[in-house]
Amino acid sequence: MLAVTNKTIKPSFVFTPGDVRVRSQVGFEPERRGSHPYLGVDFRTLHSRAESAGTIPARRIRRLFSFQRHLLSSRLLRGAPHLNPLHILDEDYCGQAKCMLEKVGSWNFDIFLFDRLTNGNSLVFLTFNLLNQYGLIELFQLDMVKLRRFLVLVQEDYHNQNPYHNAVHAADVTQAMHCYLREPKLAQSLTSFDILLGLLAAATHDLDHPGVNQPFLIKTNHYLAALYRNTSVLENHHWRSAVGLLRETELFSNLPAEDSLSIERQLGSLILATDISRQNEYLSRFRTHLDENDLCLGNASHRHFVLQMALKCADICNPCRPWELSKQWSEKVTDEFFHQGDIEKKYKLEISPLCDSEANTIASVQIGFMTYVVEPLFAEWARFSDTRLSQTMLGHLGLNKASWSAMEPEASGSSEEGESEPGRATDEPSSRVLSQGSQES
């Protein structure tokens, strides 16, 4: 690993109090670095088994925020991959991929297959298709070229070397959000503006995720932790990164300035709600509304809160998918956990909860996550929206938990002891899982 030193920074580059993107000069591949006194974390190779500091080329630094990045040379001149004009599915990807989009509202939608069929462009194609399907492109008079560029930039700013937090995860969350938006209560109440916000938030909710969690960034004194004062560090970064791309592409330049600012603010409110360390706060509020039966979807603030809860559900819905899909996600997120744990061991840092591959298994991690995080949230969502989809999700959740329990007898026994009331788990184990600091979300 290379530490950030004055020798590696050319005088012509100036650091300002915003987010910094680091790219190699060959291929401009993304890298992230920490600022721990003795630990320089190369996020580009964090998930590489064959790390070699001697082979890493010289770096050049550029701003991520759009209102400064637009002053630099074009993305094409910087060596970014060139994609087909307008990136339209009909011209380039017929056949099975197009047929899959006709069933994009199915809870069994296989995002892994769709990503392969679209040559790794699942987020671009799926999001474009949904925006078009809802009539939002025409309604908001979105420029096709600007929209295409925005979606491509969003997809590029996810990191495919992350086993879990990558563009495929974002596409999966966007597809789940679409399923929730079609539920009767939401479909009858949400405005086109709400739907636009929901889809954009889902597509960008983990933008530029480094593949490690908030506690890791804090204990390594990463600049993002300092920038956001150790509060919702990743979520704030995802939001600001999304705003940067919106401004760079001028996607909403045809709207009044106050409307554009409103979109940015509400987008931030939705993305910040995915901070899993605040799970109990949102869940308690949701439960109170349901107990008192005072949710009024005619009220804009209530609709926005329901959108927040829908995005939270979409973000951690993997355990509620069919086993063939859920199992893949479980393996990917645990792989990402254990990679972080390996880095922490290497530099003699305290190992984060769930990140020690010697003390945890995929089954134990998933059983705990399902019991203390997923079940309480989806039990309340089913109270709010008691539909076939909700029952399907709870059914898959139960079956998947049983499958993992069969692989982990000890964890199965302990989880059963903790389930005094379905959907309302005890606080102590829950706090341990939530202390992971939004790693899985």
N, C-alpha and C positions, 0 to 999 in steps of 0.2 A: 504494500500500500504506500501511496505517496502522501506526505503531509503538505498542507498548503503553506508555502513560505514565500517570502518576498522575492526570492529568486525565480519563482515560477510565474510571476505576474509582470507583464510588461508595463512600463510607465504610462503607455497610451491608454490603459484601461483604468476607469475610475469606478470604485465601489460606491453605490448609493444605497440608502436604507430600504431596498426592495429585494425581490427574489432574483437570484443569479442562476443562469443556465450555463453549464460548462460542457463544451463539446470538444472532441478531438479534432485535429485538423484533417485527419484522413477519415472521411465518411461522416464527420460531425456526429459521432455517437454520443448520447447523453450520459452525463456522469454527475453524481452528487458527492459532496464532500462534507465531512463534519469539521468541528473546530475544537475537539477535545484537546487538552494540553499536550497529550502524547499520542493521540490517535487521529490519523487522517483517514476517514472512511471513503473509499472509492465506491460509490453506489453503483457505478456501471458494472463493476466486477463482483459486487456483493454476492450474487447468486451464481458465480462461476466457480466450478470445482478447480480449475487450473488458473489460479491467480498468480500473476508475475509482474511485479512492479517494474522490473527492468525493461519490459516490452511495451510499456505504456508510452505513447508518443507525447510530444509537447502539447500543451493545452492553449486554447484561446477562450476568452470569457465574453459572454454577451448577455444582455438583459433579457428577461423573460417578459416583463410587462410590455404590452403592445404600444403604449403611448411613447415609449422610448425605443422599442425594437424597430418601429417602422422607419427610424432614421438610418438604420443599417441597410446593407445591401439586401436584395431580394432573396427569398428562400431558395429560388432556383440557382442563383449565383453562389449561395452558401453550400450547394451540393446536395440539397434535399432531393429525395426520389421524386421523379416526375410521374404523375398519374394521368390516366386517360381523361380527356376533356369531359367535364361535368360529372364524371364518375357515375353515370346512369346505369342501373342494373340491366335494363331492357336490352341495351346494345351489346353488352359484354358477357353477361351471365344469365343465360336463359336456362331452360331445363329445370333441374331439381332445385336450385337456389330460388328461382322465381316461384316455383310451386310451394316452397317452404314459406315464403312471405305471404302467400294466400292464407296460411294457417298461423300467422304470427300471434294470434290471440290465444293459441292453445297453451295450456300450462305444461304440456309435454314437449314444448318446442326445444329442439336440440341445438343449442347455440354453438356447441363445439363442431358439429357437422356443418352448420351454416357458415361458420368462420372458415372452415376448410374449403367449402364450395365457392366462397367469395375471395379466396386467396388472401386471407388475413384481413379483410376489409369489412368484417361483420358490423362494426359500430357505425361506419359511414352509411352502408346500405340500409341497415335496419332503421336508423334514426331518420334518414331521408324519407324512407318509405312511410314511416309513421307520421311524420310531419305532413306529408302529402295526403295520406289517408284521412287525417283529421281536417283537411282543407286549410291548414294553417299557412301554407306557403302562399296561397292565393289571398286568404283573408288579411294577412299582415303584409302582403305585397313584398315578400322576401325576394331579393335578387338571387337568381339561381347560381350565378358564379360566386357570389359572396357566401351563400349558404354552403355550396360545395367546398369552398376553401376553408370555411370555419370548421366543418365536420372533419375534413382531412387533417387540419391542424390539431383538432382535439384528439383524433386517433393517434397522430404522431407523438403527442405529448404524454401518452401512456407508455409505459416501459415494458416491452414484451419479455425482457429477461426476468421480470417478476413472475414467479409461479402463479400468483393469485391476483394481485392488484395490477391488472393490465387491461387492455382495451376489450378483451373478450368478457371480462367481468363487468365492465361498464355496459357492454351490449346486453348482457344477461339481465342486469338491473333495469335497463331501459325497457326490455321486453316484459319483465315482470310488472313494471310501472304501467305499461300499456294494459296489461290484464286487469290491474286494479282500477284504472280509469274507466274501464268498460263495465264495472260493477254498477248495478242499478242505482244505488244511492248517489254515487259520484257522477255517473253519466247524466242523471237528471238534474244535477245541481251545478256542476262545474262549468265555468265559462271557458271560451276558447283561450283566453289569456291564462287561466289556471292550467289548462292542458299544456299549453306551450311551455310554461314554467316547469311543470312536472317532468316533461320529456327532456328539456334542457338540463335540469338539475340531475336527472338520472344519468344522462350521458356524460356529465362533467364532474360527478360527485367525488371521484377519486383522481382527478386530473393531476398528472405529474407526481404520483405517489412513489416515494423512494424505496418501498419494499421493507421498511422497518417501521416500528410504532413510535408513538409520541414519547414514552419514557426513554427510549433509546436516544432520540434526538436531544432530550433534556440532559441526560447524564453524560452525553458526549459534547455538550455545549454547542450544539449545532446552531448556525446562524438563524435558522427558521424559528427555533425555540426562543431565541433572544428577541427576534422580530415580533413574535406574537405573545411574548411574555408568558410562555409555558401554558397558554390557554388555548384549547382546541387548535393546536399547532397545525396539524395536517389538514383539518377541515378549512381553516382560514387560508391555508396555502392553495387548496383545491379551488376555493371560491375566487381568490384573487387571480389565480391562473386563468380561470374561465372568463373573468371580466377582461383580462388582458387580451384574450383571443377575440372576444366580442368587439372590443375597441379596435383591435388591429384590422379585423376584416370589415369593420363598419357594417355589421349585419343589420343593425337597427337604425342606420343613418336616416332612413326615410321617416322614422317616428319622431315626434316631438322630444326634445331633450329630457323633459321631466319623465316621460314614459320610459325612455331608455334607462334613466337612473333608477326608476321604480323596478324595472326588470332586474337590474344588477343587485339592488337591495334585497328583493324577495328571493332571488336566486341564492344569495348568501344565506338568508334565513333558512332555506330548505337544506342546503348543503351542511350548514352548521348543526342541523338537527341530527345528522348521521353520526355525530360524536357519541360513541357507545358509552363513554364514561359518564354521560348525562342521561343514560337509558332510564334509570329509575325516576328521574325528574319528569321526563315526557310521559312515561308509562303511568305514573301517579296522576298526572293531569288528565290523561285520556280516560283512566278508570273513573275519576271523579265525574267527568262529563257524562260518562255512560251510566253511572250510578244515579246521578241526578236527572238524567234524560234531558239535558239542556243544550245539546248540540244543535245549532240551527244553521243549516247549510246555505240559508239565504243571507247569512252574515259573512262578509268577506273575510274577517279574521278567523272565523270558525272553519271556513273552507280552506284557508291557508294552513291551519293547524292539522286538518285531516290530510292535506297534501304532505305535510311533514311526516305524519304517521305512516302514510302510504309509502313514502320514500324510505323510511326506516325499515318497513317490512320488506320492501323490494331489495334493500341492501343486504339483508341477512336471510333471504328466503331459500338459500341453498339447501338447508336441511328439510325443506318442505317440497322439494322437487322429487320426481321419481328416483328410485335408488340408483339407476344407471348414471344419472346426471349428478345427483347429490354426492355420491361416492367420489366422483372425480374432483368435485370442488373441495371436498373434505381433505383429500390427499394433497391438493395444491396448496390450500391455506396452511396446512400443517407443515408442509415442506418449507414454506416461507417462514413460518415460526422458527423451525429448527435451524434454518440458515442464519437467522438473526442470533439464535442461541450460540451457534458455532463461532460467530464473530465476537460475541461477548466473552466466550471462553478464551478465545485466542488472545484477547487484550485484557484478560483478567478483570472484566467488569461483572457486576452482579447480573446473573442470568434472569431475564424477565420471565414472569409466569407463563407457563405453557410452551416456553421456548427451549426447554432442556430435553433433548432427544433421549437422554438416558433415564429421565424420570417420568416421561410422558409417552403415550402412544397415540396414534390417530384416534383410536376408539375412545380413550379416556378424555382426550381434548374435546371430541365431538359430543360425548354424553354430557359433559359438564356444560358446554355451550348450549346444547339443546335444552337442558333442564333449567338453567338459571337465566338464560337470555331469550332464547327463541320461543319456548312454550308460553311464558307469561305474556309476551308481546302478541303472539298470534291468537292466544285465547281471548284477549281483549278485542283484537281486530275482528274475530268471529262474532263477538257480541255486537259490535258495531255493524258489521256486514255479514249477516247470517245467510250465506248463499252457498250454492253448490261448490264454488271455487274455494271458499273458506273451509268447508268440510273436507274437500279433496286435499288441501294443504295440511290440515291437521291429521288426516289419515296417513299421508306420506310421512309426516313428522313422526308419528307413532311407530310406523313400520321401520323407518330408518333408524330410529333410536333402538328398537328391538334388535335390529341387525348388528349394530355396533355393540350392544350389550352382550350379544352372543359371543362376540370376539373378545370381550373384556369382562369376565364374570365378576371380578372384584369391584370394578366400577359400577357394574349393574346393580350389585347389592347395595352399595353405598348410595346410589342415586335413588333407589326405591325408598330407602330410609328417609331421605330428605324430602320426598314428595308427600307432605302431609295434606296439601290441598292442591289439586291440579291448577297450573297456571299461576300459582302464588308461592314461589319458592322462598326459602329462608334467605336472610340477608347476608350471612357470613360467607358462604360459598359463592354467592352472587358477586360480592364485592371483589373476590379473588379473580373471578373471570373478567369482570369489568375493568380491573386494574391493568388488563392487557392494553388498555388505552386506545381503543378503536383500531386494533390491528386487523381484525377480521372484517370490519365494516368498510 
